[in-house]
Amino acid sequence: MTAQAAAELPPLTRSMRAARMAALHTLSSSLRTAPPSERDGFTDMMMAAFREGGLDVRDLAGDMGYSLSSTYRWIEGRSSPHPSQWKLVTDWIVGRIDAVLLGEART
């Protein structure tokens, strides 16, 4: 979205977009400082990134070779990958958030 198009958004839409970007920035910073080390933290990260942050679970599944059903179960807190995979998933999420934020900064 161009800067002009963003400026033409209705006020509430523009406000919600700004809030989402701020939340993504906070999530990225938090994950860099304290990545999940317990299952509850992993589930919280997944919910924040995909439900609230708007990341697309299909991208994670496709990029990393996980099934969609597995990734949805992680977001819902019904399961999680082996803890040895948490850093890979966290790094993917941080990278994707950074790409979204960089794209936003360019508009």
N, C-alpha and C positions, 0 to 999 in steps of 0.2 A: 504494500500500500504506500502510495506516495505521501509526502508531507501535506500536499494540498488536499488529497483525498481524506487524510486523517483529520485535518482541520475542518473539513466540511461535515464530519460526522455530527449527529445530534449530541447535545451536551451529555446526556446520561450514557450514551454509547461510548463517547470519548472518555468519560470518567471510568467506566467499567474496564475499558481497554487499558487505561493507565494503571488501574488497580491490579489487573492481571499481570502486567509487566513488573510492577513493584513486588508482587507475590513471587513471581518466578525468580527475580533477582535475590530475594530473601532466601528462597529455597536453595538456589545454587550456592549461595554463601554458606548456608547452614550445612549443606552436604559436604562442602570442601573442609569445613572446620570439624564436623562431627558426623562422619558417615555412619549408617546404621550398624550396630553391633549386636542387636537383639532382634528377634522376630517381630516384636511389636513395632520397633523402629523401622524395620524394613517395610512392613505393611503401611505404616504412616507415610513413609516416603512415597510409596506407590500410589496411595490415595491422593496425596498432595500433588504429585506430578501429573497424574492422569485424570483424576476427577476434577480437581480444582485448577490445575495448571494448564489443562487443555492439550497435553501431549497425546499423541495417537498411539494406542497400544499396538496397532498393526505395524507401526514402524519398528517398535522394539522387537516384536516377534520376528519380523522379516529380517531386520539387521543382524539379530543375534541368533537366529535359528531356533527360537522357542516356539511352541505351539500357542495359538491364540487362546485356547482353553486354559492352558497353564498360566499365561500372563493375566488373564481375567481373574483366575482364582487368587493370584498374588494380590491384585488390587482389592479384591473382596475380603482378603485376610483368611481365606479358607486353606491356603497352603503358601509355601515359599520355596524358592530354590535352595539348594544346599548352600550353607553359609559361605562356602568358598566362592560362590558365584555372585555374592552380594556386591563386591567391589566392582566387578565388571558391569553389573546392572546400574550401580550408582554412577560410575564413570560415563556410561551411555547417557543417563538422564542429565547429568551435568553438561555434557557435550551438546545434547539436544537443546537444553535451556539456553546455553550460551549462543547457539545458532539462532534461536528465536530472538533473543535480546539483541544480537548483532544485526539481524535483519530489521528489527524495529528501530535501532539507532540510525540505520541508513535512510529511513523514511522521513 
